[in-house]
Amino acid sequence: MPATDLDLLIDAARAAGKIATSFAGPDARRWDKPDGAGPVTEADLAVNDLLHDRLRGARPDYGWLSEETEDSAERLSRDRVFIVDPIDGTRSFAEGSSTWAHSIAVAERGVVTAGVIYLPLRNLMYVAAKGGGAQVNGEPLSPSGTAALSGAQVLANRPSMAGSNWHGGTVPPFTRAYRPSLAYRMATVAQGRFDAMITLHPCWEWDVAAGELILREAGAICTDKTGAPPRFNNPQPKINGLIAGGADMHRLLQAALRST
């Protein structure tokens, strides 16, 4: 990885924040994507255009995978690829909330090597480079040391709480919390603000690539729901669910979930 990849992502994220916050969330034009793929706003597209021009302009030999760009198999021939969610948490953005993020990563041969999650309205910049640790606003990140499910604070969406997902049909006695941005959920676990996070449905790579590296570099464990390390820049750009937390929490959640 070029030494300046992380700096490039940080600068691009800050520029993206200026573009996104120039739109008044509830007043930004919004429409629904085809096939129930969720909402998009004019801000998503403006940020996507800026990031594409800035990142590909600096690294024309890198591939490109973004939620807001029509996918192309061309990226599969590249050793390195940008993986981008221009605004993760579009519904929150459109509602005027502050819990949305820019999620930007570089993956090299399937492994994320640089990642940024930036929440401009909360002034939170989570960053990591492979082998360089993870930080938020310059402060080191580390996961919580919680080693029991009882009373743990776990970020999970409602479908993950169905009894059919758990051994014995019973959800462990942790306390469920939720944040609308999947990238932000991952960042807060890396920060130790929550003990773990789970999502059992397939995840788009652009939602989780930056967060996977930030968790890993913070010292947390992040796998798909089967316990396998995620790989990126797949032909179908999805990850088979996610489980993340400190080593003990990850082990306990993995053991409590039904094998699927």
C-alpha angles and dihedrals in degrees: 000000000000109000091239098055094098092046089050091052093047093051091046092049092053091050089048090053091055091051095046095047091051086073119073099232100223091041096049113107109260135187138165122258119234122271095025093293092147136252129317130190135202087254092061090055095045091051091046091053092049094048093046093051095044099042100037089042089058095039108026091167093061121093123237132230119169136158090233100046124076106253122247131193087226090089091063090069093057124092090212129036137181112232111197141179104185092200118007106197099034092169090056091047091051091049092054095251124144097223098096127103147193108239116195129168144164119219124193117200091336098316123102110236103173131022142173131188111186127185103188097186090053095040091233120146113181113188140172140171123195108271092004103089127239130275142181114211088342096308120116118253128222132167124245119272094227109145104182133066093216107096094358118144107237127179109221138151119237097257090059089060095065110122090230089071094061136067110263091013091271126118111227116253098262123130112252121222131171141206121185096226112073090200090055091049090056092047093052091052090051087051093052093241088121126026099227146338134218135187117172102189119084113281126214111242093235090061095055112022098092092040093052092059094043090053093046094048091047089058098257126129117243121180139149116266092274092056095255121135111254119251122202140213092043122168087247099039099219136115120215097245125293140252118185137170143098115320095266095045092047092050093049095048092046090052093047095052122086114249110252 
